[in-house]
Amino acid sequence: MIKNFEPRLYQQTIFNTCTSKNTLVVLPTGMGKTNIFLMLAAHRLKLYPKSKILFIGPTRPLIDQYLDVFKRHFTIEEDQMAVFTGYVKPEKRAELWKTARIIFSTPQGLENDVISNRISLEDVSLLGVDEAHRATGDYAYVWLSQQYVKRAKYSRILALTASPGSEIEKIEEICRNLSIEQIEVRTDQDADVRQYIQEIKIDWVKVKLPAIFKEIQKHLALFIKDRTGKLKKWGVLHRKDYQLKFVNKTDLLKLQAELRGRAAQGGRDFTIWRSISVLAEIMKIQHAIELLETQGIVALHAYFEKLQKDAVSGKTKAIKNLVKDINYRSALIKTERLFEEKIQHPKMIELKRIIREEIGNNKDLKLLIFNQYRDNAVNIVRELNTIPDIRAQLFVGQTKKGETGLTQKEQKEVLDKFRQGTFNILVATSVGEEGLDVPKVPLVIFYEPIPSAIRTIQRRGRTGRHESGKVIVLMALETRDVGYKWSAHHKEKRMYRTLDKIKKKLGIKFSTPPTLERYAKKEEEKFKVIVDHREKGSQVIKELIELGIKIYLEKLDHADYLLSSRVGVEFKTNEDFVNSLIDGRLLQQMRELKENFERPLVIVEGEEDIYAIRNVHPNSIRGMLATISISYGIPIIFTKNSKDTASFLKIVAKREQEDEGSDFTPHTTKREMSLKDWQEYIISALPGVGSTLARPLLREFKSVKNIINADHEDLQKVGKIGPIKAKKIKDVVDKDYEI
């Protein structure tokens, strides 16, 4: 089935392992991982002619690359191959699945298809997982792979990556999640690979921050010194914390969470809440320092502008305090002056020099520039396009709030134009790091070092794929650039040491291979749960499927889960519960839940302390819990995680459907409102009343009629109804209706 392709020796060796075991293949970038999958696909189709082959990858541009490889090297009609992405409607995917033999798909849409029973994995004889280092946590790879192993008649998994990470625990997690039974590792030092490795020369271009940058840096450092001094004085920090903290954002967030937990348990409120706010200030200034040191004035100025706007329009105390600080204001004034003078980071100056030199030597040269921050990448494109003969183009991920972005379709178009020579420079953020086969890019430039070994390897792997390449890394001395350089260096060294250890453990199985006995306890799907289609990515749904519950995704207006004709469930994580309290959504959702279901239910999921999530006073959260459970009479169930939530939903669904049956639909669940409900509903619609004041009014006046007939003075006998609110109510009741 294979044409125009001669496998290399190491590919044949790896292929031999893959034919008999679920295998994780770790190969340097550009060494033909996709071709190993190609060989295995042909082998599996020969063994099982009526089966299907499925290859999943994280992005649409990567999916298109897989398709191109198979078009070039696989003897199969094009109409027997299909591409599944978010741009293909679910109904079309279901139709294509029936006829296609080889399917290339992004994981998220495919996951929804499996959940909705639009497609079946039963006849798939090979699952390929590219960029397999993503198969951790709740990423869609994990659940899809586990479902595949359980459902397929002839399962085989081939997982591919260039950099699985530096921690042995993470690699073993990947192996467990993908049911890996064997690992095939090759490094660029292995004899059977070395002859195919293209030389990559790495140059570190070091620059010094100018004195004016260091002045801004000094003001920001003084800000942090002042704030850490306060925390030390308040007893929040110990001496070792004072010396070593505030470099790692994770440490700061952890300390914040600890303080919120203490506040919820009745700690000294002023000191603790003030400390939480100060930590938020420190994190914002740490980010400002990073932008100054590694990116430049344009990026820092944009960030300061955002802080200024947030201080005026927002309610966050940390930002309001921050912008009043003398050191912050001094840094802001100097930044604004440098921005007006168009002073550039020495990296930008050096980058433009390098570009002029490289393009001057070779007009046909294509090169790739990586930048950590989207806003600065936009600035780099703008600056480079002022140079003659330069045609730079931005390559970023999908649009985020307030930022420039590209859809996956637009990303593909940009890559195609880059290949064709429409652009000669691509300026990319992290979206360009992973797996993109952009031919003949002899030069890759890092605008900054990054502390991740995986991302460093992925960036570097964009060159030297077909011929020797060169990497230039810009680094500002005496900044965090230096720390990031050594962090990535040590992690990469550790990764190779870890891989060596794993190569010695090849005889040890990382997971139990699938057997019929392993899944014998899976229950028959006797009960169903109707789920709002917006919850389709929820881990709870996947756990319900594991428990043998049949899932139906539909549009639900007033609940997240329907368990019977009378039980509607509003589901919240701890964080979402607090956020919806802050933005005012929660009470309206509770009102609608109460109005539409005879047995409403709220589930709040999470192991973290609900009082430690946001800067919200614990009594506000307690008050809302009391309102939901007492005023609305809606039970609140707290669960630890998605497994716990799914188990509880199953028990309720089982109890309900054993009595009533499972033939309910979203249209049969409308609750019949009682007389009391209608009375509260009518009065709550009056201006300024709502559900909070409807009950006190009815208790005072006994009937809707008496409330309507009451005068201004009588209405004001009820607490929280003053002259203005009383007048608005009487205007609605007494004034003529105007057409």
N, C-alpha and C positions, 0 to 999 in steps of 0.2 A: 504493500500500500504506500510505500515511501518512494519519492522520486527526488533527483537532484540533490542528494544529501549522502555524504559518506561519514559515518560516525567515527569519532576519535576513540582511541583505546580506553581512556578513562570513562567516556560516555557508555561504552559497551559494558565495562566492568560494573558501573553503577546500575545500568539497565538490568543486568543479570540479578542483582539483589532485589530490584523493584518488582520483578515478575512474581516473586514469591512472598514478599513481605510489604506491609505498609511502611514506607520509607521517607525519612526526612533527608533531603539532599542539600548540603551546604557547599556552594561553589562560588569562587570569585566572580564578580560581575563580568559579563561578556564571554563566559565560558560555555554558553549553550545549554542552559538549564531547560529552556523550552523544548529543545530538540530531544532531550531525554524523555520528556512527556510525549512528544510526537512518536517516538519509538514504542513507548509503552501503550499508547492509544492503539497503534496498529496491532500490537500483540493481543490486547484485550478484545478487540473487535474480531480478530481471527478465532480466538477461543469462544467468544460469545457473539455470533454474527447478528443476533437480533437485539443486542444491548445498545445502550447509549454511553457516550463519553461526555463528562462535564468538567470544565476547567473554569475556576473562579479566580478573579483578580480584583484589586481594590478600586480601580478607576476605569472609566470608559476608554481613554487613550491606550491603556495597557491591554484591555480586551481587544481593541482593534489590532494591536500588534500580534496577539496570539492568532487571530483570524488570518492575518497576512502570512504568518509562518506556515499555517496549514494549507493555505491556498497555493503556496510555492512548493510545498514538499509532500503533500498528502494526495493520493489518488482517490478523490471522492468528489462527487458533484457538489457545486456550491450551494444548491438548494437543499442539500442535506446537512448544511451547517447553519447555525443560527446564533445571533448575538442578542443577549438579554441585558438591557440597561434600564434606567429609570425613564428613558425616552420611548421605550416600547410599552404600550398599554398592557395591563395584566391579561385582558382577554386575548390580545394578540400573542402574548407569551404562551398562554395555555394552548392556543391553536398551533403555534410553531413547535411546541414540545412534542406533539403527537407525531410529527413527520420527521423532525431533525434527528440525526444520529450523533452529531457532535455539537455541543452547546457551550458557548463562552459567555460568562455572566459575571456581573458584579454581585456581591453577596446579599446586599440589603433587599433588593427587589425579589431575588430568588427565595430568600427567607420568608417573605410575605406570601409568595406563591405556595410554599410548602405548608405554612400555617393555614392558608385558606383552602387547602386541598385542591388547588387548581392544577398542580403537577404532582407526580409521584416519583420518588427516587428509587423505586423498586427495581427498575430495569437498567439502572446506571451501573456499569461494570468497572468504571474508573473515575475517581474524583481527583482532579489536580488542584492544588492550593498554592497559588503563587504569593510571594511576599509573606511566607508562612510565619515570620516573626510577629505578625499581627494577631496570631491565634491565641490571644490571652484575654482574660477578663470576660466581658460581655460582647466582644466583637462578634459579628455575625458568622465568621468562620467556625467558631466553636460549636454553636448549636447546629449549624448545617452539617458539619462533619459527624457529629454524634447521631443526628437523625439519619444520615446516610448509612452509617455502620449498622444501625438498627433495622433499617427498612430494606436495604438492597439485597437482592438474591445472591449476587456475586460481587462483594465489595472489595475494593482495592483503593488505597490512598497514596498519592505521591505529593509530598509537600516540598516546596522549593524556596530557598532564600540565599542571599549572599552574606547576610550578617544576622545571626539569630540572637545576638546580645552577648553580654560579657558574664552574666551570672548563670551558674549551672542550674539554679532553681528555676529561672525563667525558661531555659531550654527544656528542662524536664516537664514544666507546665505545658509548653507547646506540644511536647510528645504525648502527654496524657490527653490533652484536648483533641488531638488529631488521631488518636489511637495508633501512634507510631510504634512499630515493632523493631525497627532497625534504623541506624543513621549512617549515611555515607558522607564523609567530610573530605574535601580537598582544599588545601591552601596553595598559595602561589609558590610554595617551596617544595611541594610534592613532585617527584620525578616525572610522573605521567601527565602532569599539568604544566610544569615549568616551561616546556618548549613552546607552549601556546600563549603564554603570558606576554602581553605587550609592556614595554618599559614605560613607567610613568615617573617623570621627574617632578619633584615637589620643591618649590621655592617659597621661602618665607620672606615676605617683604615687610620690613619693620619700619614703623613711623613713630614719631614722638608727638604727643599732644602739645599744641602751642600754649604759651603762657596764659593767654586769655581763657582758653578752655580750662586750664588748671585753676584759674580764679573761680570759675563757676563750680568746678569740682570741689573746691575748698569750701565754698558756701554751703553746698549740699551736704558735704561731710560734717560740717559744723551743726547743721540741722539734725542729722542723725545722732551726733554725739550728745546734743542737748536732750533729745528725746530718750535716748538710752539711759542718760543720767537720771532722768525723771523716773523711769521704770526701776532703776536700781534703788533710788531713794524710797520708792513706794514698796520695795520688797518683792517686786515681781521677778526681777532678775537676780541671779546669784553672780558672783564675780566671774566664774568661768563663762556664764552666758554673756556677760557684758563684754568679754573679750572675743568670744568666738561666734556669737550669733549674728543674724542680720546679713548674712551672705546668701543663705538658702531660703527661698520663699516658702518652701515646705515647712521649715522649722518655725517660721513666723506664723503661718496658718495653724500649725499644731498648737503653738503657745496661745493663740487667740481662742481656739476651741477649748483648751483647758480652762482659760479664764471664764469663758461663758458658762462652762459647766459649774465652776465655783460660784458664779453669780446666781445660777438657778438653784443652788443648794443653800442660798441665804448668806453668801459671803458679803464682805464689805462692799456694798453696791457702788459707792462713788469711786473708790480706788480701782475696783475691778473694771467697771465700765469705762472709766477714763483711760485705763491701761489698754483696753481693747481698741479704743479710738486711736491712741498713740501708736499702737502697732500698725494700724491701717495707714497712718501718716508715714511711718517708716518705710512700709512696702512701696508706697507711691514714690517716695524720694529715691529709694533704691532703684526703681525702674527708670527714673529720670537720669540717675548717674550712669546706668547701663547705656541708655540712648546717647548721652553725651560722649561717653568713652568709645563706644563701638560703632555708632551710626553718624552722629553729627548734629549740627545746629538745626537743620530743617526738621529732623525727626523730633528733637527736643522741644523746639518751638511749637510744633503741632500738639505735642503732649501737654505743654504748659497752657496752651489756648483751651484745650479740653478741660483742664482742671479749673481754669478761670470761669468758664461757662457753667461747669457743674457747681461751683461755689455760689453762683448767682441763682441758678434755677433749681438746684437740688436741695435736699434736706440733710445730707450727710455731714455730721458734725466734724468728722476728721478732715474733710476737704476744706470746710469753712475755717477751721483752726489753722490748717496748713498754709492757706494763701495769705493769712495775716502775719505769718512769721517773717522776721526781718531778714533771715538768711535766705529763705525762699524768695522773698521779694527782690533781694539783691541779685540772686541767680537769674530771676525772671528778667530784670532790667537789662542785665548784661547779655542775656540770650536774645532779647528783642533787638538790641543794638547790633549784635553780630548777624542776626537774621536780615536786618535792613541793609547791612553792608555786604550781604551775600558771602560771608566768610564760610569757607568749606572745611570739612574735616580733612586732615592730611591724607586720609585713605582715599577720598574722592579725587584729590589732586593726583595722587599716585596712580589711581585706577585710570584716569584719563590719559596720563603719560604712557602707561602700559598699552592701552588700547591704540593710541596714535602710533606707537612704535610697532606693535604687532600687525595692525592693519596696513601700515605703511610698507612693511616688508612683504605682505601677502594680501592683495586686495580681495582674494576669494576666501579668506579665512573666515570660519565660523567659530564663535566661542560662546560659552555659557557662563553667566555670572550668577552666583547664589547669594541671596541676602535674607537675613532672618526676619526682617520686618517689612510688611507689605507697603506701608507708607514710604519707607525709605527706598524700596525697590522702584516705586513710581518716580521718586526724585532722581534715582540713578538713570532711568530711561530718559527722563527729560534732559538731564545734563549730557548724556552721551550723544543724544540726537542733535546737539549743537556742533558736534565734530564732523567735518567733511568725510564723506564716504561711509558714515556709520548709519545703520538702519537698525535701531534697537527696538525690541518689543517686550512688553511685560507678559510674564507667564505665571499666573497665580491661581489659587483655588476659587471655589465658588463664593459668591457675594456674601459678606457678613454685614451686620448693621453698621451703616456709616462708612463702609470701605469699598474700594474698587474690587471687582471680582469677575471671573469668567465662568460660564457654564461649562460642563464637560464637552459639549458640542463645540463651543468656542475654543476650548483648550486644544481639541483635535485639529481645528482649523489653523490655529497658531503653529502647532508642530508641523503640519503639512507645509505651510508657507516657509517655515524655517528650513525644512529639508529642501524645498525648491529654490531657496536662495532669496526669497522676498525680503527676509530679514537676515542680517549676518550676526546679530547679537541677541541672545535670549537672556532676559533678566528674570530669574525664577526665585520663588520662595520654596518652602518645603515640598510643595506639590510636584516640583521637578526632580526631586531626589530619587524617587522610587521607580526603578525598572524601565524608564523610558529609553528606548533604543533609538537615539538620535545619531545617525551615522556621521563619521568624519567630523568630530568635534575635537580637534587636537589640543584645545586649551580650555581649562575650566578655572574660574577665579572664585575664591571664597572671599566675600567682603568682610567676613569675620570668622574666627574659629568658633566651633560649637562644641559643647561638652559631651554630646552623645556620640558614642563609638559607631552605633548603627548608622546614624545620619551622616557622619563623617565618611564612612565607607561608601554609602550610597552616593553622596556628592562626588567623591573621587572617582567612582565607577562610571561616571558619565563620559569620561575620556578613556583613551587606551583600549577601546573595544575592538577596533579593527586594525589599528596601527598605533605606534608609540604616541604617548600623550604627555601633557604637561599640566601641572596644577600650581596655581599661585595663590597663596593665602596671605591676605592683608592683616597685619596685627599691630595694634597700638601698644607700645611699651608702657609698662607701669599702669596697666589697666586690667580689667577682668578678662580681656582677650588672652592674656598670658596664662591665667588660671584655667581658662577653657581649653587652651591648646594642650596643656599637660593632662587635664582631666580626660580628654578624648584619647590621648596617647596611651595613658595607663589602662583605660578601659579596653582599648583595642588589643593591647598586649595580653590583658587578662582574658579576653575573648579567645585568643588563639591558644592560650594555656588551657582554658576550659575545653576547647574543642579537642585538644590532645588527650585530656582526661576522658572525654566521651569516646574518642576513638578506641581507647583501651577498655571501655565498658560496652563495646558493641554486642557482647554476648548477653548483656543484661536487658531484659525487656522493660520498657518504661510504662507499659500499660498491658492490661489483660486483653488478648485478642478476642474479637467478638465470637460468642458462641450462642447457640439457641437457648441454652440454660440461663445465660446472663439476662435475657429479656423475657423469660417465661412468665414473670410476674406482671407484665404489662396488662392492664385491664382492658377489657372490651369497652368500646366507646358507647356506653349506655346513656350517659348524661351529656347535656350540652350547656354551653355558656355563650351568650351573645355579647360581643365585645365591640365597643366603639372603634371605628376604623382608625382613629387617630392614636389609639393605643397599640397599633400593630408592631411597634418595635419593643414593646414591653417584655421584660424577662418573665413576668408573671404568666403571659400567654404560653410561652415555651414550657414553663413548669406545668401548666394545666394540661398541655398535650402529653407531657411525660406521665401524667397521672391518669391518662386515658379519657380525658374530657374532649368532646368534639367542639371545635371552635367555629363560630360564624362571625365574620367581620362585617358590621353594618354601621350605618350612620345613626348614632344615638344622640338625642338633643339634651337629655337631662341626666345621664348617668354614664359611667365608664363600663360597667358590667351589668348585664341582666341575668339573674339566676332563676327566675320564674316569672309568672305573670304579675306577681306582686312585690318582688324583691329587686330593687335597683341599688347599685353600689357606686358611690363616689370614691375613687381611689386617689390617695395622695401619698407622695413620699414626705418624710419629715420636712425637707427643704421646701417642697412645693406647698405644703400646708402653711408654713410661715410666710412664704412669698405671697400666697393668695390672700392671707390675712392683711399683709402690708398694702397690697394694691387694691383691696376692697372687693375682690372677686368672690371671696369665700361665702359671705352671707347670702348673696344672690344665688349661688350654687346650692346652698342648703335649702333656701326657700323653694327653689324649683324641684329639688329632690323630694321635699316634703309634700309638695303639691301634686306630684306625678306618681308616687308609689305608696302603696298601702303599708309596705314594710321597708322603708329606706334604711340605708346602712352606710356608714363611713369607715373606710379602712385607712389607717396611717401607717406607713411602712418605713422602717429604718432602725438601725442599731445605735446611731449617734444620738446624743442628747438633744432633744427637740428645742431645749432652751439655749443651746450653744450655737445655733446655726446662723442667726443674724443678730444684729444689734437691736434686739427687741426686748423690752422688759418682760420678765417671766410672768408677771401678773396679766399682761395683755394676752399672752397665750392661754393662761389659765382661764381668763374671762371668756375667750372664744370657745374653749372646750366646754365651759359651763353653759354657754348660750346654745350650742349645738345639742348637747345632751339633755338639758333641762327645758329651755325655752322651746326648742323645736322637737324635743322628744326623739332625737335620732341617736341610736347607739353608735359609739365610736369604738372600733377594735384596733388595737395596736399590734402590729406584726413586726418580726425582726428582719425578714428578708423576703425575696420573691418566692422561695420554697414555702415558707411559712404562710405567706399570703395565698398562694395557690392551694395549699392544703386546706385552709379555712374556706375559701370559695367553693372548693369541691364538696366539703361536708355540707355547706348550706344548700348548694345546688342539688345534692343527692337527697337531702331531707325534703326539699320543696318538690322535686320532680317525682319522687316516689309516691307522693300524695296526689299531685296535680297532673303529672305527665310532663312531657318535654315538647309539646306542640305549641308552646307560646311563641309570639313574635313581638317585635318592638311596638306593634300596633295594638296589641292586646294587653298592654301593661298600664294604660292610663288609669290613674287612681280616681275613684269616685269621691269627690270632696264632700265632707260632712257639712251640716248647717253651721257648725262652729268655724270650720275652715272658710266657708263662703263669707261669713261675717267679718272674720279677720282680713280676708282678701280684699273686701270692698273698702274697709276703713284704711287699710295699709296703703291704698292707692291715693288717699288724700295728700295734699302737698305737705312735705316735711314730716309725714307720719311714719310710713314704712312698718315693717313687722315689729320693730322695737316698741313703738308707741301704740300700735293697734290694740294690743291686749289691755294695757292700762286704761285706755279710753273706754273700751267695752266693759271693763270691770266697774268703772266709775258711773257710766250712763246706762248700763244694762242692755241697750239695744242699739242697732244702727239708726233707727228712727230718732231716738233721743239725742244721739250725737249730731245728726243732721239738724235737728231743731234747736240745739244748744246755742246760746249767745256767746259773744267774745269772752265775757267774764267767766262764764261757766267752764268754757274750754280751758281757760288758763288755770283752773284748779288742778289739772293733771300736770305733774312734773314734766319739765322740758318743753312745755308748750307756752311760749311767751306771746306778747301782743302781735308780733309780726307773723308768726306761724298761725295764730288764731285768725288773723285777718285774711290770710291766704286761703284757709279752709272755708271761711264764710263767703269769700268771693266766689269760690268754686260752687258752693251750694246755692247762693242767693242770686247771683248776677244772671242776666238773660244770655241765652246762647246766640251768638252772632254768626250769621251765615256769610 
